[in-house]
C-alpha cells in the first residue's frame, strides 16, 4: 500500500491556481500561433488542441479538489477568473 500524500491547503491551491492560469494563458497564445501556421488537418494543430484540453481538464480536477476542502466551500475558485 502506498504512502498517504497530503492534499493542497487552500493557500497552496491559490498559489497553484494562479500559476496554472498563467500557464494556460501563455499556452493559448502558443496554440493560436500553431493553429494559424498549419492546416487544420495536420498533426500539429490537433496535438496543440489536445494539450489545451488536458490543461483545462487538470484545472477542472484541481477545482474539484479545492471545493472538497471544507474551508474552501465559501471561497472563489483560484482556478477560474477574469482570464477565462
PDB file of N, CA, C and O in Angstrom:
ATOM      1  N   UNK A   1       0.837  -1.174   0.000  1.00  0.00           N
ATOM      2  CA  UNK A   1       0.000   0.000   0.000  1.00  0.00           C
ATOM      3  C   UNK A   1       0.885   1.241   0.000  1.00  0.00           C
ATOM      4  O   UNK A   1       1.907   1.280   0.685  1.00  0.00           O
ATOM      5  N   UNK A   2       0.490   2.256  -0.771  1.00  0.00           N
ATOM      6  CA  UNK A   2       1.303   3.459  -0.910  1.00  0.00           C
ATOM      7  C   UNK A   2       1.169   4.409   0.260  1.00  0.00           C
ATOM      8  O   UNK A   2       0.240   4.343   1.065  1.00  0.00           O
ATOM      9  N   UNK A   3       2.128   5.278   0.308  1.00  0.00           N
ATOM     10  CA  UNK A   3       2.152   6.312   1.337  1.00  0.00           C
ATOM     11  C   UNK A   3       1.011   7.304   1.087  1.00  0.00           C
ATOM     12  O   UNK A   3       0.758   7.690  -0.054  1.00  0.00           O
ATOM     13  N   UNK A   4       0.336   7.710   2.143  1.00  0.00           N
ATOM     14  CA  UNK A   4      -0.729   8.712   2.030  1.00  0.00           C
ATOM     15  C   UNK A   4      -0.074  10.072   1.856  1.00  0.00           C
ATOM     16  O   UNK A   4       0.761  10.486   2.661  1.00  0.00           O
ATOM     17  N   UNK A   5      -0.468  10.761   0.789  1.00  0.00           N
ATOM     18  CA  UNK A   5       0.111  12.068   0.500  1.00  0.00           C
ATOM     19  C   UNK A   5      -0.830  13.171   0.967  1.00  0.00           C
ATOM     20  O   UNK A   5      -2.051  13.028   0.909  1.00  0.00           O
ATOM     21  N   UNK A   6      -0.243  14.274   1.432  1.00  0.00           N
ATOM     22  CA  UNK A   6      -1.096  15.389   1.861  1.00  0.00           C
ATOM     23  C   UNK A   6      -1.715  16.074   0.649  1.00  0.00           C
ATOM     24  O   UNK A   6      -1.110  16.111  -0.422  1.00  0.00           O
ATOM     25  N   UNK A   7      -2.884  16.601   0.812  1.00  0.00           N
ATOM     26  CA  UNK A   7      -3.551  17.366  -0.250  1.00  0.00           C
ATOM     27  C   UNK A   7      -3.103  18.819  -0.136  1.00  0.00           C
ATOM     28  O   UNK A   7      -2.458  19.206   0.838  1.00  0.00           O
ATOM     29  N   UNK A   8      -3.450  19.608  -1.131  1.00  0.00           N
ATOM     30  CA  UNK A   8      -3.156  21.034  -1.072  1.00  0.00           C
ATOM     31  C   UNK A   8      -4.011  21.689   0.008  1.00  0.00           C
ATOM     32  O   UNK A   8      -5.146  21.284   0.258  1.00  0.00           O
ATOM     33  N   UNK A   9      -3.446  22.698   0.632  1.00  0.00           N
ATOM     34  CA  UNK A   9      -4.211  23.577   1.515  1.00  0.00           C
ATOM     35  C   UNK A   9      -4.909  24.608   0.634  1.00  0.00           C
ATOM     36  O   UNK A   9      -4.635  24.686  -0.563  1.00  0.00           O
ATOM     37  N   UNK A  10      -5.795  25.386   1.210  1.00  0.00           N
ATOM     38  CA  UNK A  10      -6.446  26.469   0.468  1.00  0.00           C
ATOM     39  C   UNK A  10      -5.382  27.407  -0.099  1.00  0.00           C
ATOM     40  O   UNK A  10      -5.455  27.818  -1.257  1.00  0.00           O
ATOM     41  N   UNK A  11      -4.397  27.739   0.727  1.00  0.00           N
ATOM     42  CA  UNK A  11      -3.341  28.651   0.294  1.00  0.00           C
ATOM     43  C   UNK A  11      -2.548  28.071  -0.880  1.00  0.00           C
ATOM     44  O   UNK A  11      -2.223  28.784  -1.829  1.00  0.00           O
ATOM     45  N   UNK A  12      -2.244  26.784  -0.809  1.00  0.00           N
ATOM     46  CA  UNK A  12      -1.481  26.159  -1.897  1.00  0.00           C
ATOM     47  C   UNK A  12      -2.322  26.107  -3.174  1.00  0.00           C
ATOM     48  O   UNK A  12      -1.793  26.325  -4.263  1.00  0.00           O
ATOM     49  N   UNK A  13      -3.605  25.827  -3.059  1.00  0.00           N
ATOM     50  CA  UNK A  13      -4.488  25.865  -4.227  1.00  0.00           C
ATOM     51  C   UNK A  13      -4.455  27.256  -4.859  1.00  0.00           C
ATOM     52  O   UNK A  13      -4.428  27.379  -6.083  1.00  0.00           O
ATOM     53  N   UNK A  14      -4.457  28.297  -4.037  1.00  0.00           N
ATOM     54  CA  UNK A  14      -4.437  29.660  -4.556  1.00  0.00           C
ATOM     55  C   UNK A  14      -3.141  29.934  -5.317  1.00  0.00           C
ATOM     56  O   UNK A  14      -3.165  30.565  -6.374  1.00  0.00           O
ATOM     57  N   UNK A  15      -2.026  29.468  -4.793  1.00  0.00           N
ATOM     58  CA  UNK A  15      -0.737  29.651  -5.461  1.00  0.00           C
ATOM     59  C   UNK A  15      -0.682  28.870  -6.773  1.00  0.00           C
ATOM     60  O   UNK A  15      -0.287  29.409  -7.807  1.00  0.00           O
ATOM     61  N   UNK A  16      -1.073  27.620  -6.727  1.00  0.00           N
ATOM     62  CA  UNK A  16      -1.035  26.774  -7.920  1.00  0.00           C
ATOM     63  C   UNK A  16      -2.047  27.260  -8.947  1.00  0.00           C
ATOM     64  O   UNK A  16      -1.762  27.268 -10.145  1.00  0.00           O
ATOM     65  N   UNK A  17      -3.219  27.663  -8.491  1.00  0.00           N
ATOM     66  CA  UNK A  17      -4.241  28.175  -9.405  1.00  0.00           C
ATOM     67  C   UNK A  17      -3.752  29.390 -10.170  1.00  0.00           C
ATOM     68  O   UNK A  17      -3.987  29.504 -11.373  1.00  0.00           O
ATOM     69  N   UNK A  18      -3.080  30.289  -9.490  1.00  0.00           N
ATOM     70  CA  UNK A  18      -2.539  31.475 -10.133  1.00  0.00           C
ATOM     71  C   UNK A  18      -1.507  31.095 -11.200  1.00  0.00           C
ATOM     72  O   UNK A  18      -1.527  31.629 -12.309  1.00  0.00           O
ATOM     73  N   UNK A  19      -0.620  30.185 -10.862  1.00  0.00           N
ATOM     74  CA  UNK A  19       0.393  29.730 -11.825  1.00  0.00           C
ATOM     75  C   UNK A  19      -0.243  29.006 -13.010  1.00  0.00           C
ATOM     76  O   UNK A  19       0.141  29.224 -14.159  1.00  0.00           O
ATOM     77  N   UNK A  20      -1.202  28.155 -12.724  1.00  0.00           N
ATOM     78  CA  UNK A  20      -1.848  27.387 -13.794  1.00  0.00           C
ATOM     79  C   UNK A  20      -2.602  28.304 -14.750  1.00  0.00           C
ATOM     80  O   UNK A  20      -2.581  28.080 -15.961  1.00  0.00           O
ATOM     81  N   UNK A  21      -3.262  29.324 -14.230  1.00  0.00           N
ATOM     82  CA  UNK A  21      -3.951  30.281 -15.099  1.00  0.00           C
ATOM     83  C   UNK A  21      -2.962  30.989 -16.017  1.00  0.00           C
ATOM     84  O   UNK A  21      -3.255  31.220 -17.190  1.00  0.00           O
ATOM     85  N   UNK A  22      -1.797  31.331 -15.488  1.00  0.00           N
ATOM     86  CA  UNK A  22      -0.763  31.979 -16.303  1.00  0.00           C
ATOM     87  C   UNK A  22      -0.252  31.034 -17.392  1.00  0.00           C
ATOM     88  O   UNK A  22      -0.072  31.438 -18.541  1.00  0.00           O
ATOM     89  N   UNK A  23      -0.024  29.786 -17.023  1.00  0.00           N
ATOM     90  CA  UNK A  23       0.449  28.789 -17.982  1.00  0.00           C
ATOM     91  C   UNK A  23      -0.568  28.605 -19.102  1.00  0.00           C
ATOM     92  O   UNK A  23      -0.202  28.571 -20.277  1.00  0.00           O
ATOM     93  N   UNK A  24      -1.826  28.486 -18.744  1.00  0.00           N
ATOM     94  CA  UNK A  24      -2.876  28.278 -19.746  1.00  0.00           C
ATOM     95  C   UNK A  24      -2.995  29.498 -20.658  1.00  0.00           C
ATOM     96  O   UNK A  24      -3.152  29.346 -21.869  1.00  0.00           O
ATOM     97  N   UNK A  25      -2.924  30.688 -20.103  1.00  0.00           N
ATOM     98  CA  UNK A  25      -2.999  31.901 -20.924  1.00  0.00           C
ATOM     99  C   UNK A  25      -1.839  31.950 -21.911  1.00  0.00           C
ATOM    100  O   UNK A  25      -2.037  32.255 -23.087  1.00  0.00           O
ATOM    101  N   UNK A  26      -0.643  31.654 -21.447  1.00  0.00           N
ATOM    102  CA  UNK A  26       0.524  31.635 -22.332  1.00  0.00           C
ATOM    103  C   UNK A  26       0.390  30.534 -23.375  1.00  0.00           C
ATOM    104  O   UNK A  26       0.695  30.745 -24.549  1.00  0.00           O
ATOM    105  N   UNK A  27      -0.063  29.368 -22.952  1.00  0.00           N
ATOM    106  CA  UNK A  27      -0.203  28.265 -23.898  1.00  0.00           C
ATOM    107  C   UNK A  27      -1.253  28.568 -24.966  1.00  0.00           C
ATOM    108  O   UNK A  27      -1.097  28.167 -26.119  1.00  0.00           O
ATOM    109  N   UNK A  28      -2.309  29.267 -24.594  1.00  0.00           N
ATOM    110  CA  UNK A  28      -3.327  29.644 -25.594  1.00  0.00           C
ATOM    111  C   UNK A  28      -2.706  30.485 -26.710  1.00  0.00           C
ATOM    112  O   UNK A  28      -3.063  30.336 -27.878  1.00  0.00           O
ATOM    113  N   UNK A  29      -1.780  31.363 -26.345  1.00  0.00           N
ATOM    114  CA  UNK A  29      -1.082  32.170 -27.356  1.00  0.00           C
ATOM    115  C   UNK A  29      -0.245  31.278 -28.276  1.00  0.00           C
ATOM    116  O   UNK A  29      -0.257  31.446 -29.496  1.00  0.00           O
ATOM    117  N   UNK A  30       0.471  30.338 -27.686  1.00  0.00           N
ATOM    118  CA  UNK A  30       1.293  29.414 -28.467  1.00  0.00           C
ATOM    119  C   UNK A  30       0.415  28.567 -29.380  1.00  0.00           C
ATOM    120  O   UNK A  30       0.724  28.388 -30.558  1.00  0.00           O
ATOM    121  N   UNK A  31      -0.664  28.057 -28.840  1.00  0.00           N
ATOM    122  CA  UNK A  31      -1.581  27.240 -29.631  1.00  0.00           C
ATOM    123  C   UNK A  31      -2.141  28.027 -30.808  1.00  0.00           C
ATOM    124  O   UNK A  31      -2.247  27.501 -31.916  1.00  0.00           O
ATOM    125  N   UNK A  32      -2.497  29.281 -30.574  1.00  0.00           N
ATOM    126  CA  UNK A  32      -3.023  30.116 -31.648  1.00  0.00           C
ATOM    127  C   UNK A  32      -1.988  30.304 -32.759  1.00  0.00           C
ATOM    128  O   UNK A  32      -2.336  30.286 -33.940  1.00  0.00           O
ATOM    129  N   UNK A  33      -0.738  30.482 -32.390  1.00  0.00           N
ATOM    130  CA  UNK A  33       0.324  30.585 -33.393  1.00  0.00           C
ATOM    131  C   UNK A  33       0.414  29.305 -34.219  1.00  0.00           C
ATOM    132  O   UNK A  33       0.566  29.355 -35.440  1.00  0.00           O
ATOM    133  N   UNK A  34       0.321  28.173 -33.554  1.00  0.00           N
ATOM    134  CA  UNK A  34       0.389  26.885 -34.249  1.00  0.00           C
ATOM    135  C   UNK A  34      -0.807  26.723 -35.174  1.00  0.00           C
ATOM    136  O   UNK A  34      -0.649  26.349 -36.336  1.00  0.00           O
ATOM    137  N   UNK A  35      -1.985  26.998 -34.673  1.00  0.00           N
ATOM    138  CA  UNK A  35      -3.206  26.851 -35.468  1.00  0.00           C
ATOM    139  C   UNK A  35      -3.181  27.761 -36.697  1.00  0.00           C
ATOM    140  O   UNK A  35      -3.653  27.378 -37.767  1.00  0.00           O
ATOM    141  N   UNK A  36      -2.635  28.957 -36.542  1.00  0.00           N
ATOM    142  CA  UNK A  36      -2.569  29.895 -37.655  1.00  0.00           C
ATOM    143  C   UNK A  36      -1.469  29.551 -38.667  1.00  0.00           C
ATOM    144  O   UNK A  36      -1.482  30.053 -39.791  1.00  0.00           O
ATOM    145  N   UNK A  37      -0.524  28.702 -38.271  1.00  0.00           N
ATOM    146  CA  UNK A  37       0.605  28.390 -39.136  1.00  0.00           C
ATOM    147  C   UNK A  37       0.466  27.069 -39.886  1.00  0.00           C
ATOM    148  O   UNK A  37       1.171  26.846 -40.870  1.00  0.00           O
ATOM    149  N   UNK A  38      -0.421  26.200 -39.442  1.00  0.00           N
ATOM    150  CA  UNK A  38      -0.529  24.863 -40.036  1.00  0.00           C
ATOM    151  C   UNK A  38      -1.975  24.574 -40.439  1.00  0.00           C
ATOM    152  O   UNK A  38      -2.906  25.047 -39.788  1.00  0.00           O
ATOM    153  N   UNK A  39      -2.165  23.809 -41.497  1.00  0.00           N
ATOM    154  CA  UNK A  39      -3.530  23.411 -41.882  1.00  0.00           C
ATOM    155  C   UNK A  39      -4.210  22.629 -40.759  1.00  0.00           C
ATOM    156  O   UNK A  39      -3.559  21.897 -40.013  1.00  0.00           O
ATOM    157  N   UNK A  40      -5.532  22.795 -40.650  1.00  0.00           N
ATOM    158  CA  UNK A  40      -6.305  22.164 -39.574  1.00  0.00           C
ATOM    159  C   UNK A  40      -6.173  20.647 -39.529  1.00  0.00           C
ATOM    160  O   UNK A  40      -6.232  20.054 -38.452  1.00  0.00           O
ATOM    161  N   UNK A  41      -5.998  20.019 -40.675  1.00  0.00           N
ATOM    162  CA  UNK A  41      -5.988  18.559 -40.719  1.00  0.00           C
ATOM    163  C   UNK A  41      -4.597  17.961 -40.533  1.00  0.00           C
ATOM    164  O   UNK A  41      -4.397  16.776 -40.800  1.00  0.00           O
ATOM    165  N   UNK A  42      -3.630  18.766 -40.078  1.00  0.00           N
ATOM    166  CA  UNK A  42      -2.283  18.246 -39.836  1.00  0.00           C
ATOM    167  C   UNK A  42      -2.103  17.965 -38.343  1.00  0.00           C
ATOM    168  O   UNK A  42      -2.871  18.458 -37.517  1.00  0.00           O
ATOM    169  N   UNK A  43      -1.090  17.175 -38.004  1.00  0.00           N
ATOM    170  CA  UNK A  43      -0.920  16.782 -36.599  1.00  0.00           C
ATOM    171  C   UNK A  43      -0.655  17.931 -35.617  1.00  0.00           C
ATOM    172  O   UNK A  43      -1.128  17.874 -34.482  1.00  0.00           O
ATOM    173  N   UNK A  44       0.072  18.950 -36.012  1.00  0.00           N
ATOM    174  CA  UNK A  44       0.456  19.998 -35.053  1.00  0.00           C
ATOM    175  C   UNK A  44      -0.747  20.692 -34.413  1.00  0.00           C
ATOM    176  O   UNK A  44      -0.803  20.775 -33.186  1.00  0.00           O
ATOM    177  N   UNK A  45      -1.711  21.193 -35.190  1.00  0.00           N
ATOM    178  CA  UNK A  45      -2.856  21.839 -34.530  1.00  0.00           C
ATOM    179  C   UNK A  45      -3.691  20.871 -33.697  1.00  0.00           C
ATOM    180  O   UNK A  45      -4.233  21.248 -32.658  1.00  0.00           O
ATOM    181  N   UNK A  46      -3.791  19.639 -34.148  1.00  0.00           N
ATOM    182  CA  UNK A  46      -4.567  18.647 -33.386  1.00  0.00           C
ATOM    183  C   UNK A  46      -3.912  18.380 -32.037  1.00  0.00           C
ATOM    184  O   UNK A  46      -4.588  18.337 -31.009  1.00  0.00           O
ATOM    185  N   UNK A  47      -2.606  18.201 -32.043  1.00  0.00           N
ATOM    186  CA  UNK A  47      -1.888  17.948 -30.786  1.00  0.00           C
ATOM    187  C   UNK A  47      -1.907  19.180 -29.891  1.00  0.00           C
ATOM    188  O   UNK A  47      -2.013  19.062 -28.670  1.00  0.00           O
ATOM    189  N   UNK A  48      -1.807  20.349 -30.490  1.00  0.00           N
ATOM    190  CA  UNK A  48      -1.857  21.588 -29.711  1.00  0.00           C
ATOM    191  C   UNK A  48      -3.191  21.712 -28.981  1.00  0.00           C
ATOM    192  O   UNK A  48      -3.237  22.149 -27.831  1.00  0.00           O
ATOM    193  N   UNK A  49      -4.267  21.329 -29.645  1.00  0.00           N
ATOM    194  CA  UNK A  49      -5.581  21.372 -29.007  1.00  0.00           C
ATOM    195  C   UNK A  49      -5.682  20.334 -27.892  1.00  0.00           C
ATOM    196  O   UNK A  49      -6.286  20.594 -26.852  1.00  0.00           O
ATOM    197  N   UNK A  50      -5.095  19.164 -28.108  1.00  0.00           N
ATOM    198  CA  UNK A  50      -5.124  18.130 -27.068  1.00  0.00           C
ATOM    199  C   UNK A  50      -4.439  18.613 -25.795  1.00  0.00           C
ATOM    200  O   UNK A  50      -4.906  18.338 -24.690  1.00  0.00           O
ATOM    201  N   UNK A  51      -3.332  19.332 -25.954  1.00  0.00           N
ATOM    202  CA  UNK A  51      -2.622  19.858 -24.785  1.00  0.00           C
ATOM    203  C   UNK A  51      -3.508  20.855 -24.035  1.00  0.00           C
ATOM    204  O   UNK A  51      -3.603  20.805 -22.809  1.00  0.00           O
ATOM    205  N   UNK A  52      -4.148  21.752 -24.768  1.00  0.00           N
ATOM    206  CA  UNK A  52      -5.042  22.715 -24.129  1.00  0.00           C
ATOM    207  C   UNK A  52      -6.195  22.003 -23.422  1.00  0.00           C
ATOM    208  O   UNK A  52      -6.578  22.381 -22.315  1.00  0.00           O
ATOM    209  N   UNK A  53      -6.737  20.986 -24.057  1.00  0.00           N
ATOM    210  CA  UNK A  53      -7.816  20.213 -23.432  1.00  0.00           C
ATOM    211  C   UNK A  53      -7.347  19.565 -22.133  1.00  0.00           C
ATOM    212  O   UNK A  53      -8.075  19.550 -21.140  1.00  0.00           O
ATOM    213  N   UNK A  54      -6.130  19.033 -22.145  1.00  0.00           N
ATOM    214  CA  UNK A  54      -5.590  18.384 -20.930  1.00  0.00           C
ATOM    215  C   UNK A  54      -5.330  19.408 -19.823  1.00  0.00           C
ATOM    216  O   UNK A  54      -5.593  19.134 -18.652  1.00  0.00           O
ATOM    217  N   UNK A  55      -4.818  20.576 -20.184  1.00  0.00           N
ATOM    218  CA  UNK A  55      -4.617  21.626 -19.179  1.00  0.00           C
ATOM    219  C   UNK A  55      -5.939  22.033 -18.549  1.00  0.00           C
ATOM    220  O   UNK A  55      -6.019  22.225 -17.336  1.00  0.00           O
ATOM    221  N   UNK A  56      -6.971  22.166 -19.364  1.00  0.00           N
ATOM    222  CA  UNK A  56      -8.292  22.507 -18.832  1.00  0.00           C
ATOM    223  C   UNK A  56      -8.866  21.378 -17.983  1.00  0.00           C
ATOM    224  O   UNK A  56      -9.537  21.633 -16.983  1.00  0.00           O
ATOM    225  N   UNK A  57      -8.610  20.150 -18.371  1.00  0.00           N
ATOM    226  CA  UNK A  57      -9.054  19.002 -17.566  1.00  0.00           C
ATOM    227  C   UNK A  57      -8.362  19.012 -16.202  1.00  0.00           C
ATOM    228  O   UNK A  57      -8.997  18.771 -15.175  1.00  0.00           O
ATOM    229  N   UNK A  58      -7.064  19.291 -16.201  1.00  0.00           N
ATOM    230  CA  UNK A  58      -6.327  19.386 -14.939  1.00  0.00           C
ATOM    231  C   UNK A  58      -6.904  20.499 -14.074  1.00  0.00           C
ATOM    232  O   UNK A  58      -7.092  20.313 -12.872  1.00  0.00           O
ATOM    233  N   UNK A  59      -7.186  21.653 -14.674  1.00  0.00           N
ATOM    234  CA  UNK A  59      -7.777  22.773 -13.941  1.00  0.00           C
ATOM    235  C   UNK A  59      -9.108  22.357 -13.306  1.00  0.00           C
ATOM    236  O   UNK A  59      -9.387  22.700 -12.157  1.00  0.00           O
ATOM    237  N   UNK A  60      -9.917  21.625 -14.054  1.00  0.00           N
ATOM    238  CA  UNK A  60     -11.206  21.160 -13.522  1.00  0.00           C
ATOM    239  C   UNK A  60     -11.025  20.197 -12.357  1.00  0.00           C
ATOM    240  O   UNK A  60     -11.745  20.278 -11.362  1.00  0.00           O
ATOM    241  N   UNK A  61     -10.064  19.286 -12.479  1.00  0.00           N
ATOM    242  CA  UNK A  61      -9.823  18.312 -11.395  1.00  0.00           C
ATOM    243  C   UNK A  61      -9.328  19.017 -10.138  1.00  0.00           C
ATOM    244  O   UNK A  61      -9.757  18.695  -9.030  1.00  0.00           O
ATOM    245  N   UNK A  62      -8.423  19.980 -10.313  1.00  0.00           N
ATOM    246  CA  UNK A  62      -7.924  20.712  -9.153  1.00  0.00           C
ATOM    247  C   UNK A  62      -9.022  21.580  -8.537  1.00  0.00           C
ATOM    248  O   UNK A  62      -9.066  21.754  -7.319  1.00  0.00           O
ATOM    249  N   UNK A  63      -9.894  22.118  -9.363  1.00  0.00           N
ATOM    250  CA  UNK A  63     -11.038  22.876  -8.861  1.00  0.00           C
ATOM    251  C   UNK A  63     -11.932  21.983  -8.003  1.00  0.00           C
ATOM    252  O   UNK A  63     -12.397  22.404  -6.944  1.00  0.00           O
ATOM    253  N   UNK A  64     -12.171  20.761  -8.454  1.00  0.00           N
ATOM    254  CA  UNK A  64     -12.950  19.801  -7.659  1.00  0.00           C
ATOM    255  C   UNK A  64     -12.269  19.542  -6.318  1.00  0.00           C
ATOM    256  O   UNK A  64     -12.931  19.516  -5.280  1.00  0.00           O
ATOM    257  N   UNK A  65     -10.948  19.350  -6.338  1.00  0.00           N
ATOM    258  CA  UNK A  65     -10.199  19.112  -5.094  1.00  0.00           C
ATOM    259  C   UNK A  65     -10.310  20.320  -4.157  1.00  0.00           C
ATOM    260  O   UNK A  65     -10.448  20.166  -2.944  1.00  0.00           O
ATOM    261  N   UNK A  66     -10.248  21.517  -4.736  1.00  0.00           N
ATOM    262  CA  UNK A  66     -10.365  22.742  -3.937  1.00  0.00           C
ATOM    263  C   UNK A  66     -11.693  22.761  -3.188  1.00  0.00           C
ATOM    264  O   UNK A  66     -11.730  23.027  -1.987  1.00  0.00           O
ATOM    265  N   UNK A  67     -12.771  22.480  -3.893  1.00  0.00           N
ATOM    266  CA  UNK A  67     -14.085  22.538  -3.258  1.00  0.00           C
ATOM    267  C   UNK A  67     -14.386  21.332  -2.370  1.00  0.00           C
ATOM    268  O   UNK A  67     -15.403  21.315  -1.676  1.00  0.00           O
ATOM    269  N   UNK A  68     -13.523  20.334  -2.383  1.00  0.00           N
ATOM    270  CA  UNK A  68     -13.638  19.238  -1.427  1.00  0.00           C
ATOM    271  C   UNK A  68     -13.122  19.643  -0.047  1.00  0.00           C
ATOM    272  O   UNK A  68     -13.397  18.971   0.947  1.00  0.00           O
ATOM    273  N   UNK A  69     -12.373  20.744   0.005  1.00  0.00           N
ATOM    274  CA  UNK A  69     -11.892  21.252   1.288  1.00  0.00           C
ATOM    275  C   UNK A  69     -13.037  22.000   1.977  1.00  0.00           C
ATOM    276  O   UNK A  69     -13.633  22.912   1.404  1.00  0.00           O
ATOM    277  N   UNK A  70     -13.326  21.605   3.193  1.00  0.00           N
ATOM    278  CA  UNK A  70     -14.432  22.217   3.929  1.00  0.00           C
ATOM    279  C   UNK A  70     -14.266  23.728   4.035  1.00  0.00           C
ATOM    280  O   UNK A  70     -15.238  24.469   3.886  1.00  0.00           O
ATOM    281  N   UNK A  71     -13.047  24.190   4.289  1.00  0.00           N
ATOM    282  CA  UNK A  71     -12.810  25.621   4.467  1.00  0.00           C
ATOM    283  C   UNK A  71     -12.832  26.413   3.151  1.00  0.00           C
ATOM    284  O   UNK A  71     -12.763  27.642   3.172  1.00  0.00           O
ATOM    285  N   UNK A  72     -12.925  25.730   2.026  1.00  0.00           N
ATOM    286  CA  UNK A  72     -12.915  26.408   0.724  1.00  0.00           C
ATOM    287  C   UNK A  72     -14.306  26.595   0.136  1.00  0.00           C
ATOM    288  O   UNK A  72     -14.459  27.289  -0.868  1.00  0.00           O
ATOM    289  N   UNK A  73     -15.296  26.002   0.729  1.00  0.00           N
ATOM    290  CA  UNK A  73     -16.627  25.985   0.114  1.00  0.00           C
ATOM    291  C   UNK A  73     -17.251  27.361  -0.078  1.00  0.00           C
ATOM    292  O   UNK A  73     -18.072  27.543  -0.978  1.00  0.00           O
ATOM    293  N   UNK A  74     -16.884  28.314   0.738  1.00  0.00           N
ATOM    294  CA  UNK A  74     -17.431  29.665   0.615  1.00  0.00           C
ATOM    295  C   UNK A  74     -16.504  30.596  -0.163  1.00  0.00           C
ATOM    296  O   UNK A  74     -16.808  31.778  -0.325  1.00  0.00           O
ATOM    297  N   UNK A  75     -15.391  30.081  -0.639  1.00  0.00           N
ATOM    298  CA  UNK A  75     -14.408  30.901  -1.342  1.00  0.00           C
ATOM    299  C   UNK A  75     -14.566  30.805  -2.851  1.00  0.00           C
ATOM    300  O   UNK A  75     -15.209  29.888  -3.363  1.00  0.00           O
ATOM    301  N   UNK A  76     -13.977  31.754  -3.553  1.00  0.00           N
ATOM    302  CA  UNK A  76     -13.960  31.760  -5.011  1.00  0.00           C
ATOM    303  C   UNK A  76     -12.857  30.817  -5.494  1.00  0.00           C
ATOM    304  O   UNK A  76     -11.773  30.773  -4.913  1.00  0.00           O
ATOM    305  N   UNK A  77     -13.135  30.083  -6.535  1.00  0.00           N
ATOM    306  CA  UNK A  77     -12.149  29.152  -7.073  1.00  0.00           C
ATOM    307  C   UNK A  77     -10.890  29.882  -7.540  1.00  0.00           C
ATOM    308  O   UNK A  77     -10.989  30.884  -8.247  1.00  0.00           O
ATOM    309  N   UNK A  78      -9.714  29.397  -7.156  1.00  0.00           N
ATOM    310  CA  UNK A  78      -8.481  30.001  -7.649  1.00  0.00           C
ATOM    311  C   UNK A  78      -8.148  29.580  -9.085  1.00  0.00           C
ATOM    312  O   UNK A  78      -7.209  30.106  -9.682  1.00  0.00           O
ATOM    313  N   UNK A  79      -8.907  28.643  -9.636  1.00  0.00           N
ATOM    314  CA  UNK A  79      -8.614  28.121 -10.967  1.00  0.00           C
ATOM    315  C   UNK A  79      -9.412  28.805 -12.067  1.00  0.00           C
ATOM    316  O   UNK A  79      -9.167  28.576 -13.251  1.00  0.00           O
ATOM    317  N   UNK A  80     -10.356  29.636 -11.681  1.00  0.00           N
ATOM    318  CA  UNK A  80     -11.185  30.337 -12.669  1.00  0.00           C
ATOM    319  C   UNK A  80     -11.201  31.803 -12.316  1.00  0.00           C
ATOM    320  O   UNK A  80     -11.123  32.171 -11.143  1.00  0.00           O
ATOM    321  N   UNK A  81     -11.301  32.644 -13.333  1.00  0.00           N
ATOM    322  CA  UNK A  81     -11.328  34.070 -13.058  1.00  0.00           C
ATOM    323  C   UNK A  81     -11.516  34.873 -14.330  1.00  0.00           C
ATOM    324  O   UNK A  81     -12.030  34.373 -15.330  1.00  0.00           O
ATOM    325  N   UNK A  82     -11.098  36.112 -14.275  1.00  0.00           N
ATOM    326  CA  UNK A  82     -11.296  37.060 -15.374  1.00  0.00           C
ATOM    327  C   UNK A  82     -10.611  36.647 -16.664  1.00  0.00           C
ATOM    328  O   UNK A  82     -11.030  37.072 -17.741  1.00  0.00           O
ATOM    329  N   UNK A  83      -9.569  35.830 -16.586  1.00  0.00           N
ATOM    330  CA  UNK A  83      -8.828  35.425 -17.773  1.00  0.00           C
ATOM    331  C   UNK A  83      -9.619  34.488 -18.674  1.00  0.00           C
ATOM    332  O   UNK A  83      -9.255  34.278 -19.831  1.00  0.00           O
ATOM    333  N   UNK A  84     -10.685  33.935 -18.153  1.00  0.00           N
ATOM    334  CA  UNK A  84     -11.464  32.942 -18.904  1.00  0.00           C
ATOM    335  C   UNK A  84     -12.056  33.525 -20.147  1.00  0.00           C
ATOM    336  O   UNK A  84     -12.739  32.824 -20.893  1.00  0.00           O
TER     337      UNK A  84
END
